[in-house]
Amino acid sequence: MGSRRGPLKSAVPSNVVSLVRRCSRTACGRPAVATLTYVYADSTAVLGPLATYAEPHCYDLCNEHSERLTAPRGWEVVRLATDTGPTRPSGDDLEALANAVREAARPQEREGNGTNGRGGDPMEIARRGHLRVLRSPDS
């Protein structure tokens, strides 16, 4: 006599919820790459890039289901361009971010053009975070 394992006993228990959104089609567990919405007034189905947030009246679709999408007779399907490139920042993005951080960390240099803060550019009196209090050039 062999032991019988039901579907719940054979599943791997997990307390982790997947952060990857899955295809809305029944029995499809592939990751979603596009979002489908309907504009009923215009008889149009719009298939575009994966929406930032899951909406109740939108459907997330995997690559296979988004490619095979058809609409009812008389309806139009609008396919918006989806970015299939890498979602990771490029080297240029990372370099620009590093340069911005270096610039923000550098102490503010005051230009000593002989005006002592009067008659020229307004002089910074105080600073709180990214906000500055400036003295009027007239004072």
C-alpha positions in Angstrom: 0.0 0.0 0.0 1.5 3.3 -1.1 0.8 6.6 0.5 -1.5 9.0 -1.3 -0.5 12.5 -1.5 -3.1 15.1 -2.2 -2.4 18.4 -4.1 -1.9 20.4 -0.9 0.5 17.9 0.7 2.7 17.8 -2.4 2.9 21.6 -2.8 5.9 23.4 -1.3 4.8 25.5 1.7 5.8 29.1 1.4 5.1 32.3 3.3 6.7 34.4 0.5 4.4 36.3 -1.8 5.7 36.7 -5.3 6.3 40.3 -6.4 6.2 39.3 -10.0 2.7 39.9 -11.6 1.4 36.9 -13.4 -0.7 36.5 -16.5 -4.4 36.9 -15.9 -5.4 34.0 -18.2 -6.7 31.0 -16.4 -4.1 28.3 -15.6 -1.2 30.5 -17.0 1.5 31.2 -14.5 3.9 33.0 -16.7 5.1 36.5 -15.8 3.0 39.4 -17.2 4.6 41.7 -19.8 1.6 43.7 -21.0 -1.7 45.1 -19.8 -5.0 44.8 -21.6 -7.8 47.4 -21.1 -11.1 47.8 -22.9 -12.7 51.0 -24.1 -16.3 49.8 -24.4 -17.6 53.1 -25.8 -15.2 52.9 -28.8 -15.3 49.1 -29.1 -11.5 49.0 -28.7 -9.1 46.8 -26.8 -5.8 48.5 -25.9 -2.8 46.4 -25.3 0.2 48.3 -23.9 3.2 48.0 -21.6 2.7 46.5 -18.2 0.9 49.0 -16.0 2.6 50.3 -12.9 -0.2 49.1 -10.7 -2.6 46.2 -11.0 -6.1 47.7 -11.8 -9.3 45.9 -11.2 -10.6 46.3 -14.8 -7.3 45.6 -16.5 -5.8 42.3 -17.4 -2.1 41.5 -17.3 -0.9 39.1 -20.0 2.2 37.1 -20.6 4.1 37.5 -23.9 2.4 34.5 -25.5 -1.1 35.6 -24.7 -0.4 39.2 -25.6 0.8 38.1 -29.1 -2.2 35.9 -29.7 -4.8 38.4 -28.5 -7.9 38.8 -30.7 -10.9 41.0 -30.1 -14.6 40.4 -30.8 -15.9 41.0 -34.3 -16.3 44.7 -34.9 -13.8 45.7 -32.3 -10.4 47.2 -32.9 -7.2 46.2 -31.2 -4.7 49.0 -30.5 -1.2 47.7 -29.7 1.0 50.3 -28.0 4.7 49.8 -28.3 6.1 47.8 -25.4 9.7 48.1 -24.2 11.1 44.6 -24.3 14.6 45.9 -23.5 16.3 45.4 -20.2 14.7 47.0 -17.2 18.0 47.6 -15.5 19.6 51.0 -15.6 22.3 51.5 -18.3 25.9 52.4 -17.6 25.1 56.0 -18.6 22.3 56.2 -16.2 24.4 54.9 -13.3 27.3 57.3 -14.2 24.9 60.3 -14.3 23.5 59.3 -10.9 27.0 58.9 -9.4 28.0 62.3 -10.8 24.8 63.9 -9.3 25.6 62.4 -5.9 29.2 63.6 -6.0 28.0 67.1 -6.9 25.4 67.2 -4.1 28.0 66.0 -1.6 30.5 68.7 -2.6 30.5 71.7 -0.2 28.9 74.8 -1.7 31.6 77.2 -2.9 30.9 80.9 -2.5 32.2 83.0 -5.3 34.3 85.8 -3.8 33.8 88.4 -6.5 34.4 91.3 -4.1 30.8 92.1 -3.5 30.6 90.5 -0.1 27.1 89.4 -0.9 25.9 92.9 -1.7 25.1 94.3 -5.1 25.7 91.0 -6.9 24.1 87.7 -6.4 22.0 87.2 -3.3 24.0 85.6 -0.4 22.9 82.4 1.3 22.1 83.0 4.9 20.8 79.6 6.0 20.0 76.2 4.6 17.6 73.4 5.5 17.9 70.3 3.3 17.5 71.4 -0.3 16.0 74.8 0.7 18.1 77.9 1.0 17.4 81.3 2.7 18.9 84.1 0.7 19.6 87.7 1.7 18.2 90.2 -0.7 20.9 92.0 -2.8 19.3 95.3 -1.7 19.9 94.7 2.1 
